Amino acid sequence: MNKKMTKREMFTAAIAIVAAANVPGTPAVVEGLKHELELLNKKSADGKGSAKHAAEVRANMDKVVTVLSDEGIRAADVGTLADFSIQRTTALLKKLVDSGEVVRDEVKKVAYFSLAE
């Protein structure tokens, strides 16, 4: 079974191929490819998997939890109280529901969120 090449593997292979082909302008092309590889490495280091991002998301989730009570509250109201957009609020609420910290109840097609017991 053939594994699909990652961008990092493609850039590394392209650098080796271009460097082996002794063609005019090769050093500039190799430098350009190395630069793209550095940008890719930087992007993965700053990505969503970083500890800083995880801490920020957790802090936002905690802020949402402080707004919630034992009674149900709509996502729009949570967003207003927590000062988040509705998109961010629903994303945070989904994470909280998935983790079991928050319960989602639906009454007449309207979702209400409350703290889990």
N, C-alpha and C positions, 0 to 999 in steps of 0.2 A: 504494500500500500504506500503510495507516494504522499509524503507530507508536503503541504503547501509552504513555500518559502516565506519567511517574514521579510519586512522591509529592511531590517538590519542585515539579514543574511544576503539579500539582493545587493545592497550597497557594498557590503564587504566583498562579494563575488565580483561586482562591477569594478571595484578598485583594483582587484588582482588582475582581471582581464585587461583593463585599460593600461595598467602599469606594464604588463607583459608585452603589449602591442606597442612597439617602438615607433609611434607615429608623431609627426609634428603637432605640438599643442597638448601632448599627453600630460605634462606636469600640471597645466591649468585644469584639465578635466579631472585629474586625480584629486587636486586640491578642492575642486567644487564638490566632488563626491564625498570627500572626507568632511567637508563643511556640513553637507546634508546629513551625514551620519552623526556628527556632533549635535545638530539640531534635534535629531530623533532621540538621541540619548538624553538631552536636556528635557525634552518634552515628556519622556517617560519618568524622569526624576521629579518633575513638577506636577505630575498627573494626579488623578483623583485617588490614587492609592497611597498618597503621601499621608504621613501622620498628622501633619498640620491640617489637611483637609478633613480627615476623620475627626479630629478634635473640634473643628468648626461645626461640622454636621452634628456631633453629639451635643455641643452647646446649644445649637438651634433646637434640637429635639427636647432638651431639658427646658428650654424657654416655652415650648409648646405644652409640655407636661404641666408646667406651673399654671398655665391658663386653664387647663381642663379641670373639671370637678367630677363628682360622682354622678351628676345629672348629665344627660347628653347635650352636646353643643354642636352646631353646624360648623363645617370647615371654614366657611366664609367668616363666621363670628370669631373663630379661633385665630384666623389670619389678621383680623382687625385688632383683636386684643394683643396679639403677639407682635404686631407690626411687620407682618410678612405678606408677600403677594399670595394670591390664592394658589398659584402654581407651586410655590415653595411650600406652602402650608399643606397642600394635599400630598406632596412628595414626602414630607416629614411625617405626616399622619400615617401614610402607608408603611413607612419604615417602623413606626411605633406599633402599628397593628401587627405587622409581621413578627416583631420581637415579643409580642404579648403584653406590652406595657399599657396599651390602649385597646379598648373594645369599640367595635363599629356596629351600631344598630341601625336598621333601616325602618322608618315609619312612613308609610304612604310615599314611597320612592324618594324619601329625603334621608340622607345619612346623618346620623348623630354620633359623636365620638365622646367617650368618657374614659376615666381611668379604670384600669383592670383591678379587680379585687384581689 
